[in-house]
Amino acid sequence: MQRTLEKIPADTIEVVDDAEEITLLRDSYIEAGVLGRASADDAEHIAAASVAEADFVVSWNFKHIVHYEKIQGFQAVNLLKGYKPIRIYSPREVVES
């Protein structure tokens, strides 16, 4: 995994600053029942990507992020809150072998 990350050109990486907007969207996911309070960090990752208008999220977290019902929940909350639907994939779906 680390070798794959090292191949990403530095000029294509965007650092997202912590913002109240991210916290509010994270809390919206939790209030909607997409994730529980114990998974707030996972909800925050998706909120940060949504606020930053990322094209997609790649994750190995199949329990809380790359899961059909969770993805549908994130997308529904995003639409209700005025954000574009977030596309979420596993690394296997986006990395050429």
DSSP file (Angstrom, degrees, kcal/mol; ACC not computed):
  #  RESIDUE AA STRUCTURE BP1 BP2  ACC     N-H-->O    O-->H-N    N-H-->O    O-->H-N    TCO  KAPPA ALPHA  PHI   PSI    X-CA   Y-CA   Z-CA
    1    1 A M     >        0   0    0      0, 0.0     4,-2.2     0, 0.0     3,-0.2   0.000 360.0 360.0 360.0 -47.4    0.0    0.0    0.0
    2    2 A Q  H  >  +     0   0    0      1,-0.2     4,-2.2     2,-0.2     5,-0.2   0.888 360.0  54.5 -59.8 -39.5    2.7    2.5    1.0
    3    3 A R  H  > S+     0   0    0      1,-0.2     4,-0.7     2,-0.2    -1,-0.2   0.878 107.6  50.6 -62.7 -36.2    4.5    1.9   -2.4
    4    4 A T  H >4 S+     0   0    0     -3,-0.2     3,-0.9     1,-0.2     4,-0.4   0.924 109.8  49.4 -66.6 -44.1    1.3    2.7   -4.2
    5    5 A L  H >< S+     0   0    0     -4,-2.2     3,-1.4     1,-0.2    -2,-0.2   0.862 104.7  59.0 -63.1 -35.5    0.9    5.9   -2.3
    6    6 A E  H 3< S+     0   0    0     -4,-2.2    -1,-0.2     1,-0.3    -2,-0.2   0.724  97.8  61.8 -66.7 -20.5    4.5    6.9   -3.0
    7    7 A K  T << S+     0   0    0     -3,-0.9    -1,-0.3    -4,-0.7    -2,-0.2   0.590  78.4 103.2 -81.3 -10.8    3.7    6.8   -6.7
    8    8 A I  S <  S-     0   0    0     -3,-1.4     5,-0.1    -4,-0.4     2,-0.1  -0.609  82.8-115.4 -75.6 123.6    1.1    9.5   -6.5
    9    9 A P    >   -     0   0    0      0, 0.0     3,-2.2     0, 0.0     4,-0.3  -0.360  17.2-131.3 -61.2 134.0    2.6   12.8   -7.8
   10   10 A A  G >  S+     0   0    0      1,-0.3     3,-1.5     2,-0.2    -2,-0.0   0.817 104.2  62.3 -56.8 -34.0    2.9   15.4   -5.1
   11   11 A D  G 3  S+     0   0    0      1,-0.3    -1,-0.3     3,-0.0    -3,-0.0   0.525  99.6  56.0 -75.1  -2.0    1.2   18.0   -7.2
   12   12 A T  G <  S+     0   0    0     -3,-2.2     2,-0.5     2,-0.0    -1,-0.3   0.398  87.1  96.0-104.6   1.2   -2.0   16.0   -7.4
   13   13 A I    <   -     0   0    0     -3,-1.5     2,-0.5    -4,-0.3    -3,-0.0  -0.793  55.6-164.9 -95.7 130.1   -2.4   15.7   -3.6
   14   14 A E        -     0   0    0     -2,-0.5     2,-0.5     2,-0.0    38,-0.0  -0.964  10.1-146.6-116.0 126.8   -4.7   18.2   -2.0
   15   15 A V        -     0   0    0     -2,-0.5     2,-0.6     0, 0.0    -2,-0.0  -0.801  13.2-147.7 -91.5 129.1   -4.6   18.7    1.8
   16   16 A V        -     0   0    0     -2,-0.5     2,-0.1     3,-0.0     3,-0.1  -0.868  11.5-137.8-102.1 119.1   -8.1   19.5    3.2
   17   17 A D        -     0   0    0     -2,-0.6     2,-0.2     1,-0.1     0, 0.0  -0.447  29.3 -99.9 -72.7 146.3   -8.0   21.7    6.3
   18   18 A D        +     0   0    0     -2,-0.1     2,-0.3     4,-0.1    -1,-0.1  -0.462  53.5 173.9 -64.2 134.3  -10.3   20.9    9.2
   19   19 A A    >>  -     0   0    0     -2,-0.2     4,-1.7     1,-0.1     3,-0.7  -0.976  47.1-115.5-144.9 155.5  -13.4   23.1    8.9
   20   20 A E  H 3> S+     0   0    0     -2,-0.3     4,-2.6     1,-0.2     5,-0.2   0.845 114.7  62.8 -58.7 -33.9  -16.7   23.5   10.7
   21   21 A E  H 3> S+     0   0    0      1,-0.2     4,-2.0     2,-0.2    -1,-0.2   0.879 103.0  48.8 -60.3 -38.5  -18.4   22.5    7.4
   22   22 A I  H <> S+     0   0    0     -3,-0.7     4,-2.8     2,-0.2    -1,-0.2   0.923 110.5  50.5 -66.5 -44.8  -16.8   19.1    7.6
   23   23 A T  H  X S+     0   0    0     -4,-1.7     4,-2.5     1,-0.2    -2,-0.2   0.905 110.2  50.1 -60.5 -42.8  -17.8   18.6   11.2
   24   24 A L  H  X S+     0   0    0     -4,-2.6     4,-1.6     2,-0.2    -1,-0.2   0.905 112.8  45.6 -63.8 -41.9  -21.4   19.5   10.4
   25   25 A L  H  X S+     0   0    0     -4,-2.0     4,-1.9     2,-0.2    -2,-0.2   0.907 111.4  53.0 -69.4 -40.5  -21.6   17.1    7.4
   26   26 A R  H  X S+     0   0    0     -4,-2.8     4,-1.8     1,-0.2    -2,-0.2   0.939 110.0  48.4 -55.2 -48.2  -19.9   14.3    9.6
   27   27 A D  H  X S+     0   0    0     -4,-2.5     4,-2.9     1,-0.2    -1,-0.2   0.826 106.4  57.7 -64.8 -31.1  -22.6   14.8   12.2
   28   28 A S  H  X S+     0   0    0     -4,-1.6     4,-1.9     2,-0.2    -1,-0.2   0.896 104.9  50.6 -65.4 -39.8  -25.3   14.7    9.5
   29   29 A Y  H  <>S+     0   0    0     -4,-1.9     5,-2.2     2,-0.2     6,-0.7   0.923 113.6  45.6 -61.0 -43.4  -24.1   11.2    8.5
   30   30 A I  H ><5S+     0   0    0     -4,-1.8     3,-1.3     1,-0.2    -2,-0.2   0.928 112.0  49.9 -67.8 -45.5  -24.2   10.1   12.1
   31   31 A E  H 3<5S+     0   0    0     -4,-2.9    -1,-0.2     1,-0.3    -2,-0.2   0.829 109.2  53.2 -62.5 -31.7  -27.6   11.6   12.8
   32   32 A A  T 3<5S-     0   0    0     -4,-1.9    -1,-0.3    -5,-0.2    -2,-0.2   0.551 116.3-117.0 -80.1  -7.0  -29.0    9.9    9.6
   33   33 A G  T < 5S+     0   0    0     -3,-1.3    -3,-0.2    -4,-0.4    -2,-0.1   0.611  78.1 127.8  82.5  12.0  -27.7    6.6   10.9
   34   34 A V  S   <S+     0   0    0     -5,-2.2     2,-0.3     1,-0.2    -4,-0.2   0.942  86.0   2.0 -63.9 -45.3  -25.2    6.0    8.1
   35   35 A L  S    S-     0   0    0     -6,-0.7    -2,-0.3    38,-0.1    -1,-0.2  -0.945  81.9-114.3-135.3 157.4  -22.5    5.4   10.7
   36   36 A G    >   -     0   0    0     -2,-0.3     3,-1.9    -3,-0.1     7,-0.2  -0.424  36.2-100.4 -86.6 167.9  -22.6    5.4   14.5
   37   37 A R  G >  S+     0   0    0      1,-0.3     3,-1.5     2,-0.2     4,-0.2   0.818 121.4  63.7 -56.9 -33.2  -20.8    7.9   16.8
   38   38 A A  G 3  S+     0   0    0      1,-0.3     3,-0.3     2,-0.1    -1,-0.3   0.706 102.1  51.3 -65.5 -18.6  -18.0    5.3   17.3
   39   39 A S  G <> S+     0   0    0     -3,-1.9     4,-2.2     1,-0.2     3,-0.3  -0.022  70.8 123.9-105.9  28.0  -17.2    5.6   13.6
   40   40 A A  H <> S+     0   0    0     -3,-1.5     4,-2.4     1,-0.2    -1,-0.2   0.840  70.1  57.1 -59.8 -34.8  -17.0    9.4   13.6
   41   41 A D  H  > S+     0   0    0     -3,-0.3     4,-1.8     2,-0.2    -1,-0.2   0.913 107.9  47.2 -63.8 -40.8  -13.5    9.3   12.1
   42   42 A D  H  > S+     0   0    0     -3,-0.3     4,-1.8     1,-0.2    -2,-0.2   0.918 112.3  49.7 -64.9 -42.7  -14.7    7.3    9.1
   43   43 A A  H  X S+     0   0    0     -4,-2.2     4,-2.4     1,-0.2    -2,-0.2   0.875 108.7  53.8 -62.5 -36.7  -17.7    9.7    8.7
   44   44 A E  H  X S+     0   0    0     -4,-2.4     4,-2.9     2,-0.2    -1,-0.2   0.871 103.9  55.3 -67.4 -36.4  -15.2   12.7    8.9
   45   45 A H  H  X S+     0   0    0     -4,-1.8     4,-2.0     2,-0.2    -1,-0.2   0.933 111.8  43.2 -61.0 -44.8  -13.1   11.2    6.1
   46   46 A I  H  X S+     0   0    0     -4,-1.8     4,-2.3     2,-0.2    -2,-0.2   0.892 113.7  51.7 -69.2 -38.3  -16.1   11.0    3.8
   47   47 A A  H  X S+     0   0    0     -4,-2.4     4,-2.9     2,-0.2     5,-0.2   0.917 109.1  50.2 -63.3 -43.2  -17.3   14.5    4.9
   48   48 A A  H  X S+     0   0    0     -4,-2.9     4,-2.2     1,-0.2    -2,-0.2   0.919 112.0  47.6 -62.4 -43.3  -13.8   16.0    4.1
   49   49 A A  H  <>S+     0   0    0     -4,-2.0     5,-2.9    -5,-0.2     4,-0.2   0.893 113.7  48.3 -64.2 -39.1  -13.8   14.4    0.7
   50   50 A S  H ><5S+     0   0    0     -4,-2.3     3,-1.2     3,-0.2    34,-0.3   0.929 112.3  46.9 -67.0 -46.0  -17.3   15.7    0.0
   51   51 A V  H 3<5S+     0   0    0     -4,-2.9    -2,-0.2     1,-0.3    -1,-0.2   0.880 112.9  49.9 -63.8 -37.7  -16.6   19.2    1.2
   52   52 A A  T 3<5S-     0   0    0     -4,-2.2    -1,-0.3    -5,-0.2    -2,-0.2   0.469 112.0-123.9 -79.7  -0.7  -13.4   19.3   -0.9
   53   53 A E  T < 5 -     0   0    0     -3,-1.2    -3,-0.2    -4,-0.2    -2,-0.1   0.878  40.7-174.0  58.8  41.1  -15.4   18.0   -3.9
   54   54 A A      < -     0   0    0     -5,-2.9    33,-0.2    -6,-0.1    -1,-0.1  -0.307  30.4-129.7 -61.1 148.6  -13.1   15.0   -4.4
   55   55 A D  S    S-     0   0    0      1,-0.3    32,-0.5    31,-0.1     2,-0.3   0.882  80.1 -25.8 -68.8 -37.5  -13.8   12.9   -7.4
   56   56 A F        -     0   0    0     30,-0.1     2,-0.4     2,-0.0    -1,-0.3  -0.982  56.6-119.3-166.5 167.4  -13.9    9.8   -5.4
   57   57 A V  E     -a   88   0A   0     30,-2.5    32,-2.8    -2,-0.3     2,-0.5  -0.943  18.3-158.3-115.8 137.4  -12.7    8.1   -2.2
   58   58 A V  E     +a   89   0A   0     -2,-0.4     2,-0.3    30,-0.2    32,-0.2  -0.976  25.7 158.9-116.0 127.6  -10.6    4.9   -2.2
   59   59 A S        -     0   0    0     30,-2.3    -2,-0.0    -2,-0.5    29,-0.0  -0.996  46.4-150.4-149.9 150.7  -10.6    2.8    1.0
   60   60 A W  S    S+     0   0    0     -2,-0.3     2,-1.6    30,-0.2     3,-0.1   0.408  70.9 110.8 -92.3  -2.3   -9.9   -0.7    2.3
   61   61 A N     >> +     0   0    0      1,-0.2     5,-2.8     2,-0.1     4,-1.7  -0.559  36.1 166.6 -81.2  89.0  -12.6   -0.1    5.0
   62   62 A F  T  45 +     0   0    0     -2,-1.6    -1,-0.2     3,-0.2    28,-0.0   0.658  69.7  56.2 -79.0 -15.9  -15.3   -2.5    3.9
   63   63 A K  T  45S+     0   0    0     -3,-0.1    -1,-0.2     1,-0.1     7,-0.1   0.896 124.6  13.3 -82.1 -42.0  -17.2   -2.3    7.1
   64   64 A H  T  45S+     0   0    0      2,-0.0    -2,-0.2     6,-0.0     3,-0.1   0.598 137.7  17.5-113.9 -14.5  -17.8    1.5    7.4
   65   65 A I  T  <5S+     0   0    0     -4,-1.7     2,-2.0     1,-0.1    -3,-0.2   0.714 115.4  50.0-125.6 -61.1  -17.0    3.0    4.0
   66   66 A V  S   <S+     0   0    0     -5,-2.8     2,-0.4     4,-0.1    -1,-0.1  -0.505  84.3 114.9 -87.5  71.3  -16.8    0.7    1.0
   67   67 A H  S  > S-     0   0    0     -2,-2.0     4,-3.0    -3,-0.1     3,-0.4  -0.990  70.2-128.3-144.7 128.2  -20.2   -0.9    1.7
   68   68 A Y  H  > S+     0   0    0     -2,-0.4     4,-2.2     1,-0.3     5,-0.2   0.864 108.2  44.3 -48.6 -50.4  -23.2   -0.7   -0.6
   69   69 A E  H  > S+     0   0    0      1,-0.2     4,-1.8     2,-0.2    -1,-0.3   0.875 115.0  49.1 -66.2 -36.6  -25.6    0.5    2.1
   70   70 A K  H  > S+     0   0    0     -3,-0.4     4,-2.9     2,-0.2     5,-0.2   0.925 109.7  51.3 -67.6 -44.1  -23.1    3.0    3.6
   71   71 A I  H  X S+     0   0    0     -4,-3.0     4,-2.5     1,-0.2    15,-0.2   0.924 109.9  49.8 -59.0 -44.7  -22.3    4.4    0.2
   72   72 A Q  H  X S+     0   0    0     -4,-2.2     4,-2.3    -5,-0.3    -1,-0.2   0.889 111.6  49.7 -60.7 -39.3  -26.1    4.9   -0.5
   73   73 A G  H  X S+     0   0    0     -4,-1.8     4,-2.5     2,-0.2     5,-0.2   0.922 110.3  48.7 -66.0 -45.0  -26.4    6.6    2.9
   74   74 A F  H  X S+     0   0    0     -4,-2.9     4,-2.5     1,-0.2    -2,-0.2   0.924 113.3  48.5 -59.8 -43.8  -23.5    9.0    2.3
   75   75 A Q  H  X S+     0   0    0     -4,-2.5     4,-2.4    -5,-0.2    -2,-0.2   0.904 110.6  50.3 -64.8 -41.3  -24.9    9.9   -1.1
   76   76 A A  H  X S+     0   0    0     -4,-2.3     4,-2.3     2,-0.2    -2,-0.2   0.934 112.6  45.8 -63.6 -46.4  -28.4   10.5    0.2
   77   77 A V  H  X S+     0   0    0     -4,-2.5     4,-2.1     1,-0.2     6,-0.2   0.923 111.3  53.7 -63.3 -43.0  -27.1   12.8    3.0
   78   78 A N  H  X>S+     0   0    0     -4,-2.5     5,-3.5    -5,-0.2     4,-0.5   0.930 110.0  47.0 -57.4 -45.7  -24.9   14.6    0.5
   79   79 A L  H ><5S+     0   0    0     -4,-2.4     3,-1.0     1,-0.2    -1,-0.2   0.913 111.9  50.1 -63.2 -41.9  -27.8   15.3   -1.8
   80   80 A L  H 3<5S+     0   0    0     -4,-2.3    -1,-0.2     1,-0.2    -2,-0.2   0.827 114.3  45.5 -64.1 -31.4  -30.0   16.5    1.1
   81   81 A K  H 3<5S-     0   0    0     -4,-2.1    -1,-0.2    -5,-0.2    -2,-0.2   0.385 122.3-103.0 -95.9   2.8  -27.2   18.8    2.2
   82   82 A G  T <<5S+     0   0    0     -3,-1.0     2,-0.3    -4,-0.5    -3,-0.2   0.673  79.5 125.4  88.1  17.9  -26.4   20.2   -1.2
   83   83 A Y      < -     0   0    0     -5,-3.5    -1,-0.3    -6,-0.2    -2,-0.1  -0.750  65.7-102.7-104.6 156.3  -23.2   18.2   -1.9
   84   84 A K        -     0   0    0     -2,-0.3   -31,-0.1   -34,-0.3    -1,-0.1  -0.430  49.5 -89.4 -71.6 152.7  -22.6   16.1   -5.0
   85   85 A P        -     0   0    0      0, 0.0     2,-0.5     0, 0.0    -1,-0.1  -0.370  44.0-128.0 -60.5 140.6  -22.9   12.3   -4.4
   86   86 A I        -     0   0    0    -15,-0.2     2,-0.4    -3,-0.1   -11,-0.1  -0.789  12.4-141.9 -95.4 132.0  -19.5   10.8   -3.4
   87   87 A R        -     0   0    0    -32,-0.5   -30,-2.5    -2,-0.5     2,-0.4  -0.798  19.1-167.1 -92.5 133.7  -18.2    7.9   -5.3
   88   88 A I  E     +a   57   0A   0     -2,-0.4     2,-0.3   -32,-0.2   -30,-0.2  -0.984  10.3 171.2-128.8 129.8  -16.4    5.3   -3.1
   89   89 A Y  E     -a   58   0A   0    -32,-2.8   -30,-2.3    -2,-0.4   -23,-0.1  -0.902  32.3-116.7-133.7 159.4  -14.2    2.4   -4.4
   90   90 A S    >>  -     0   0    0     -2,-0.3     3,-1.5   -32,-0.2     4,-0.6  -0.612  39.3-109.0 -85.2 157.5  -11.9   -0.2   -3.1
   91   91 A P  H >> S+     0   0    0      0, 0.0     4,-1.7     0, 0.0     3,-1.2   0.850 118.1  63.6 -56.5 -33.8   -8.3    0.0   -4.2
   92   92 A R  H 34 S+     0   0    0      1,-0.3     5,-0.1     2,-0.2    -3,-0.0   0.782  99.0  55.1 -61.8 -25.7   -8.8   -3.1   -6.4
   93   93 A E  H <4 S+     0   0    0     -3,-1.5    -1,-0.3     1,-0.2     3,-0.0   0.667 118.2  30.8 -81.5 -16.5  -11.3   -1.1   -8.5
   94   94 A V  H << S+     0   0    0     -3,-1.2     2,-0.5    -4,-0.6    -2,-0.2   0.525 100.6  82.1-121.5  -8.1   -9.0    1.7   -9.3
   95   95 A V     <  -     0   0    0     -4,-1.7     2,-0.3     2,-0.0    -1,-0.0  -0.874  69.3-135.4-106.6 129.5   -5.4    0.3   -9.4
   96   96 A E              0   0    0     -2,-0.5    -3,-0.0     1,-0.1    -2,-0.0  -0.590 360.0 360.0 -77.0 140.4   -4.2   -1.4  -12.5
   97   97 A S              0   0    0     -2,-0.3    -1,-0.1    -5,-0.1    -5,-0.0   0.455 360.0 360.0 -97.9 360.0   -2.3   -4.7  -11.8
